[in-house]
Amino acid sequence: MSRETAIDTVTAYFDTGTFQAELATLVAYPSESQNPEAAPELMRYLTEAMQPRLEKIGFETEIIANPDPSGGPLLIGERREGGDLPTVLTYGHGDVIRAQDGMWREGLAPFDLVEEGDRLYGRGTADNKGQHLINIAALEAVLEVRGSLGFNTRIVLEMSEEVGSSGLADVFRSHKDRLTADVLIASDGPRLQPDVPTVFMGSRGGVTFDLELTLREGAHHSGNWGGLLADPAIILAHALATITDRRGQIQIAEWRPDSLTADVRAALDGLPVTGGDGPDVDLDWGEESLTPAERVYGWNSFAVLAMTSGVPEAPVNAISATARATCQLRYVVGTDPEDIVPALRRHLDAHGFEAIEILAHDRGFFAATRLDPTHPWVRFVTSSIERTAGKAPHVLPNLAGSLPNDSFADILRLPTVWVPHSYRGCSQHAPNEHVLKSLSRDALRVMAGLFWDVGAGGTPDT
């Protein structure tokens, strides 16, 4: 009975092809939460793929109906070993985005696992079926070797993450007593580099909205009316140009966070933002006084996601009546989310753009969260990972993207430590989604070592 034996056990699980076979079974569930016709698959994933497996290793489980009719069911499970032992809460989501059938390259299909070289292709391989499968398999390996985990475990599996985790916060509030724990240890998102483990402790939040300017009814001939009618696209472009300068530096004071502390800067120092698949980074874009890592992980960013006036696919000689831009602010802790849109309203009015409407999107993003990188649980997790991997992990105070960490941090009041098992070039939310076999094998070893160490004692007091 040893840590090394548990790691060897989970390594054999991968090397014999069992991981690949089990991942193929999970991928085969077309659990598209964005597709109303796939609603039965959301329940099937929990009742057929997850519930029996968890109960086999001693979890008591319950399927919870989502209080939000737009969301899918949830599973809550618990494996209890002793009142004097630490409790780890873990999480995953079995829903995926739309399959995007017909857009995958030849030889690939979204709900068939296809192995090519170091890649395993299929919808959900990276986001998030492969990630929670790795963590469950690591728990199983520790149980097989030790005979117990040495800690209590609670798990939440939701089926609505890809539609904004509809109902998750409400379930957490109503079942709070069943979700108490000492720490959240879960997996989602990418590593910074495929061959180096990553740990992050929160995420940026996001707000999306339209800016729309309508000046009149209908378009009018540009020859007859050019020079006489104001052009909404030009006015909107000038309004957008007041929000940032020409290199994307935010000009709204309330959108500039106050949370880039010395500890956060130290944690971000030297972290890579390039490497792997993806475009070249524009080093002369964003806040000039910050490093690239500070810009994406420690600061806010504004983007215009789409912009229209007239009919771009079939332009005519006419001055448009309306112009619209869909915009987004990704924000970190230190930004007041309740003041993001009001601050924009004040800014536009002060610059003479009172006629531009701000139309907030119904689908919200998760709120920004961040755990201090010096927190004892962060130190515990990173030390364990370094022992297994033979190298120190990259440590991010927060992910650049968004996930439902606010429900764990703000409702359950837990320290949150995420250990992602994908990489930035995985094509999640796009055709040809995949995971790397080499990364998955390494992640299984890292998590088996981590869960072994949690059960071996010496965990932080919380």
C-alpha positions in Angstrom: 0.0 0.0 0.0 1.8 3.1 -1.2 1.4 6.4 -3.1 3.4 5.0 -5.9 1.2 1.9 -6.2 -1.9 4.1 -6.5 -0.2 6.2 -9.3 0.9 3.0 -11.0 -2.6 1.6 -10.8 -4.1 4.7 -12.5 -1.3 4.7 -15.1 -2.2 1.1 -16.0 -5.8 2.2 -16.3 -4.7 4.5 -19.1 -2.0 2.3 -20.7 -4.4 -0.7 -21.1 -6.8 1.5 -23.0 -9.5 1.5 -20.3 -9.6 5.3 -20.1 -10.0 5.7 -23.8 -12.9 3.1 -23.8 -14.7 4.7 -20.9 -14.3 8.2 -22.4 -15.7 6.9 -25.7 -18.8 5.7 -23.8 -19.3 9.1 -22.2 -18.7 11.0 -25.4 -21.4 8.9 -27.1 -24.2 10.6 -25.0 -25.3 13.6 -27.1 -25.8 15.7 -24.0 -26.2 19.1 -25.7 -27.7 21.5 -23.1 -28.1 24.2 -25.7 -30.4 21.9 -27.7 -33.9 21.5 -26.2 -34.4 18.2 -28.1 -31.5 16.7 -26.2 -33.0 17.1 -22.7 -33.5 13.3 -22.2 -29.8 12.8 -22.8 -28.9 15.1 -19.9 -30.8 12.8 -17.5 -29.5 9.6 -19.1 -25.9 10.8 -18.7 -26.4 11.1 -14.9 -28.6 8.0 -14.4 -26.7 5.6 -16.7 -23.1 6.8 -16.8 -22.5 8.5 -13.5 -24.9 7.3 -10.8 -24.1 3.6 -11.0 -20.3 4.2 -11.1 -20.3 6.5 -8.1 -22.6 4.2 -6.1 -20.3 1.3 -6.8 -17.5 3.0 -4.9 -19.6 3.9 -2.0 -21.3 7.2 -2.9 -24.9 7.9 -1.9 -26.3 9.9 -4.7 -29.5 11.8 -5.6 -30.7 13.4 -8.8 -31.9 16.9 -8.2 -34.5 18.5 -10.5 -33.3 21.9 -11.7 -35.4 24.7 -10.2 -34.8 26.7 -13.4 -36.9 25.2 -16.2 -34.1 26.2 -18.7 -31.6 24.0 -17.0 -30.9 20.3 -16.8 -30.8 17.9 -13.7 -28.0 17.8 -11.2 -26.4 14.9 -9.2 -25.3 15.4 -5.6 -23.3 12.5 -4.1 -21.5 11.9 -0.8 -19.0 9.2 0.3 -18.4 9.6 4.1 -15.6 7.9 6.0 -15.5 9.8 9.3 -16.5 13.0 11.1 -12.9 13.8 12.0 -11.6 13.6 8.4 -11.4 16.5 5.9 -14.0 16.8 3.3 -13.3 17.5 -0.4 -16.0 18.7 -2.7 -15.5 18.0 -6.4 -17.4 19.0 -9.5 -17.9 18.3 -13.2 -20.4 19.0 -15.9 -21.7 16.4 -18.3 -23.4 18.7 -20.7 -21.7 19.9 -23.9 -22.2 22.7 -26.4 -24.0 22.1 -29.7 -22.5 19.3 -31.7 -21.9 21.4 -34.8 -22.6 18.5 -37.0 -21.1 18.8 -40.5 -18.5 21.2 -39.4 -15.9 18.7 -38.1 -13.2 17.7 -40.6 -13.5 14.5 -42.6 -13.2 11.4 -40.5 -14.5 13.0 -37.3 -18.0 13.1 -35.8 -18.9 14.9 -32.5 -20.2 11.9 -30.6 -17.7 9.3 -31.8 -14.3 9.1 -30.0 -11.6 9.0 -32.7 -7.9 8.4 -31.8 -5.3 10.0 -34.0 -1.7 10.1 -32.8 -1.7 11.9 -29.4 -5.3 13.2 -29.8 -8.6 11.8 -28.8 -11.4 13.7 -30.7 -15.0 14.0 -29.7 -17.4 16.5 -28.2 -16.9 16.7 -24.4 -13.4 15.1 -24.4 -12.0 18.3 -23.1 -15.1 20.1 -21.8 -15.8 18.4 -19.4 -16.4 14.7 -19.6 -12.7 13.7 -19.9 -11.9 16.0 -17.0 -14.3 14.6 -14.4 -13.6 11.0 -15.7 -10.0 11.6 -14.8 -10.8 12.7 -11.3 -13.3 9.8 -10.6 -10.8 7.3 -12.0 -8.1 8.8 -9.7 -10.4 8.4 -6.7 -11.1 4.8 -7.7 -7.3 4.0 -7.9 -6.7 5.4 -4.4 -9.6 3.3 -3.1 -8.4 0.2 -4.8 -4.9 0.5 -3.2 -5.6 2.0 0.2 -9.0 0.4 0.8 -10.3 3.9 1.8 -9.8 7.4 0.7 -8.8 8.8 4.1 -11.2 11.7 3.6 -14.9 12.4 3.0 -15.9 13.3 -0.6 -18.9 15.2 -2.0 -19.6 15.6 -5.7 -21.8 17.8 -7.8 -22.4 16.9 -11.5 -24.5 19.4 -13.4 -25.9 19.3 -16.9 -26.3 23.1 -17.5 -22.9 24.6 -17.5 -22.9 25.4 -21.2 -26.1 27.5 -20.7 -24.7 29.5 -17.8 -25.1 26.9 -15.0 -28.9 27.6 -14.9 -30.2 26.8 -11.4 -26.8 25.9 -9.9 -26.8 28.8 -7.4 -30.3 28.1 -6.3 -29.6 24.4 -5.7 -26.5 25.4 -3.7 -28.5 27.7 -1.6 -31.2 25.2 -0.9 -28.8 22.2 -0.3 -26.0 24.1 1.3 -25.9 21.8 4.3 -25.2 18.8 2.0 -22.3 20.6 0.3 -20.2 21.8 3.2 -16.6 20.9 2.8 -13.0 22.0 3.6 -12.1 22.7 0.0 -13.2 22.4 -3.6 -10.8 20.5 -5.8 -12.2 20.2 -9.4 -11.1 20.3 -13.0 -12.2 22.5 -16.0 -10.4 24.7 -18.4 -6.9 24.4 -19.9 -3.4 24.2 -18.7 -1.2 27.0 -19.8 1.2 24.5 -21.5 0.3 20.9 -22.3 3.3 19.4 -20.5 3.2 21.5 -17.3 0.3 21.1 -14.8 -1.7 24.3 -14.0 -3.6 25.3 -10.8 -6.0 28.2 -10.7 -8.2 29.5 -8.0 -11.0 31.5 -9.6 -12.1 33.0 -12.9 -12.8 36.3 -14.6 -16.4 37.3 -14.8 -18.1 38.6 -17.9 -20.9 41.0 -18.9 -22.2 41.0 -22.5 -24.5 43.7 -23.9 -25.5 45.4 -27.2 -24.9 49.1 -28.0 -27.6 50.2 -30.4 -28.3 53.4 -32.1 -31.5 53.9 -34.1 -31.9 57.3 -35.8 -34.9 56.9 -38.0 -37.2 54.4 -39.8 -35.7 52.8 -42.9 -32.6 53.4 -45.0 -32.3 56.3 -47.4 -30.4 56.7 -50.7 -26.9 57.8 -50.0 -26.8 60.0 -53.1 -29.9 61.9 -52.2 -29.4 62.1 -48.5 -25.6 61.7 -48.0 -24.3 64.7 -46.0 -27.8 65.4 -44.7 -28.5 62.4 -42.6 -26.4 61.3 -39.6 -24.8 57.9 -40.1 -25.5 55.7 -37.0 -22.5 53.4 -37.8 -20.1 56.4 -37.7 -21.6 57.7 -34.5 -21.4 54.2 -32.9 -17.8 53.8 -34.0 -16.9 57.1 -32.3 -18.7 56.0 -29.1 -16.7 52.7 -29.1 -13.5 54.6 -29.6 -14.1 56.4 -26.2 -14.3 53.2 -24.3 -10.7 52.2 -25.0 -7.8 53.9 -26.7 -6.4 52.6 -30.0 -4.4 49.8 -28.2 -7.4 48.6 -26.2 -6.6 50.4 -22.9 -9.8 50.9 -21.0 -10.8 54.5 -20.5 -13.7 54.0 -18.1 -12.4 54.5 -14.5 -14.9 52.2 -12.9 -13.8 49.4 -15.3 -10.1 49.6 -14.1 -9.7 47.2 -11.2 -7.8 47.8 -8.0 -6.9 44.2 -7.2 -3.6 43.7 -9.0 -1.7 43.3 -5.7 1.9 42.5 -5.2 1.0 38.9 -4.4 -1.0 38.5 -7.6 1.8 40.1 -9.6 4.3 37.7 -8.1 2.1 34.7 -8.9 1.8 35.9 -12.5 5.4 36.7 -13.0 6.9 34.6 -15.7 3.8 32.7 -16.6 3.6 31.9 -20.3 0.8 33.3 -22.5 2.1 31.8 -25.7 2.8 28.2 -26.9 0.7 25.4 -28.2 -1.9 25.9 -30.9 -3.3 29.4 -31.2 -2.6 32.8 -32.7 0.5 34.9 -32.0 0.0 37.3 -29.1 -0.1 41.0 -29.9 2.4 42.3 -27.4 1.5 45.9 -28.1 -2.2 45.4 -27.3 -3.8 46.0 -23.9 -2.7 47.9 -20.8 0.8 49.2 -21.7 2.1 49.2 -18.1 1.3 45.5 -17.6 2.9 42.3 -18.7 1.0 40.0 -21.1 0.1 37.6 -18.2 -1.1 40.5 -16.0 -3.3 41.8 -18.9 -5.2 38.5 -19.4 -5.3 37.1 -15.8 -5.1 40.2 -13.6 -6.9 42.9 -15.5 -10.1 43.7 -17.4 -10.5 43.4 -21.2 -13.2 44.9 -23.5 -14.1 43.4 -26.8 -16.5 44.1 -29.7 -17.8 40.6 -30.5 -19.8 41.7 -33.5 -20.9 44.9 -35.3 -23.5 45.5 -38.0 -25.1 48.4 -39.9 -27.1 47.8 -43.1 -26.7 44.3 -44.6 -23.0 43.4 -44.9 -23.7 40.4 -47.2 -25.6 42.6 -49.7 -24.7 46.3 -49.2 -26.8 48.9 -51.0 -26.3 52.6 -51.7 -28.2 53.8 -48.6 -27.6 55.4 -45.2 -28.7 52.9 -42.6 -31.2 53.7 -39.9 -29.6 51.6 -37.2 -26.2 50.4 -36.1 -25.5 47.8 -33.4 -22.4 46.4 -31.7 -22.3 43.3 -29.4 -19.7 44.0 -26.7 -18.2 42.2 -23.7 -16.3 43.1 -20.6 -14.3 40.3 -19.0 -13.5 41.5 -15.5 -11.5 40.4 -12.4 -12.1 40.7 -8.7 -11.9 44.4 -7.8 -14.6 45.5 -10.3 -18.1 46.2 -9.0 -20.3 44.0 -11.3 -23.4 46.0 -10.4 -21.8 49.2 -11.6 -20.4 47.9 -15.0 -23.4 48.9 -17.1 -24.3 52.0 -15.1 -20.7 53.2 -15.4 -20.9 52.7 -19.2 -24.1 54.7 -19.3 -22.5 57.6 -17.4 -19.5 57.5 -19.7 -21.5 57.5 -22.9 -23.7 60.4 -21.7 -20.7 62.4 -20.6 -19.3 62.1 -24.2 -22.5 63.1 -25.8 -23.8 59.7 -26.8 -27.1 59.8 -24.9 -29.0 58.4 -27.8 -27.1 55.1 -27.8 -29.0 52.4 -26.0 -27.4 49.7 -23.8 -29.2 46.4 -24.1 -28.0 43.8 -21.5 -28.1 40.2 -22.6 -30.4 37.9 -20.7 -27.8 35.1 -20.4 -25.4 36.3 -17.7 -21.9 35.1 -17.0 -20.4 33.9 -13.8 -19.1 36.5 -11.3 -15.4 37.1 -10.9 -13.6 35.1 -8.1 -10.1 34.7 -6.9 -8.3 32.9 -4.0 -5.1 34.2 -2.6 -2.2 32.3 -4.3 -0.6 31.9 -0.9 -3.6 30.1 0.7 -2.6 26.9 2.5 -4.8 24.7 0.3 -3.1 26.1 -2.8 0.3 25.3 -1.3 -0.8 21.8 -0.4 -2.1 21.1 -3.9 0.9 22.6 -5.7 3.3 20.7 -3.4 1.5 17.4 -4.2 1.5 18.0 -7.9 5.2 18.9 -8.0 6.0 15.7 -6.1 4.2 13.6 -8.8 5.1 15.6 -11.9 8.6 16.4 -11.0 8.1 20.0 -11.8 6.3 23.0 -10.2 2.9 23.7 -11.7 1.9 27.0 -13.1 -0.2 28.8 -10.5 -2.9 31.3 -11.7 -4.9 33.4 -9.2 -7.8 33.2 -11.7 -8.6 31.7 -15.1 -9.0 34.2 -17.9 -12.3 32.7 -18.9 -15.4 32.1 -16.8 -16.9 29.1 -14.9 -19.3 28.8 -12.0 -16.7 29.2 -9.3 -18.7 32.0 -7.7 -21.3 29.4 -6.5 -18.5 27.6 -4.6 -16.6 30.6 -3.4 -19.5 33.0 -2.6 -22.4 30.7 -1.6 -20.5 27.8 0.0 -17.6 29.9 1.1 -15.0 27.4 0.1 -11.4 27.8 -0.9 -11.4 26.7 -4.5 -8.5 25.0 -6.3 -8.9 23.9 -9.9 -6.5 21.5 -11.6 -7.4 21.6 -15.4 -6.8 18.6 -17.6 -7.0 20.2 -21.1 -4.9 22.6 -23.0 -5.5 25.9 -24.9 -5.5 24.3 -28.3 -8.2 21.7 -27.6 -10.8 23.4 -29.8 -13.5 23.3 -27.0 -16.7 25.1 -28.2 -15.6 24.4 -31.8 -15.4 21.6 -34.3 -12.7 19.0 -33.8 -12.6 19.2 -30.0 -10.0 16.9 -28.5 -7.8 16.0 -25.6 -4.2 14.9 -25.6 -3.5 11.4 -24.5 -0.1 12.4 -23.0 -1.8 15.1 -21.0 -4.6 12.8 -19.8 -2.1 10.2 -18.7 -0.2 12.8 -16.8 -3.4 14.2 -15.2 -4.5 10.8 -14.0 -1.2 10.4 -12.2 -1.3 13.9 -10.7 -4.8 13.5 -9.4 -4.1 10.0 -7.9 -1.1 11.5 -6.1 -3.1 14.4 -4.9 -6.1 12.4 -3.6 -3.6 10.0 -1.9 -1.9 13.0 -0.2 -5.3 14.4 1.0 -6.0 11.1 2.7 -2.6 10.7 4.2 -3.1 13.6 6.6 -1.4 16.9 7.0 -4.1 18.9 5.2 -4.6 22.5 6.0 -6.9 23.5 8.9 -9.9 25.4 7.6 
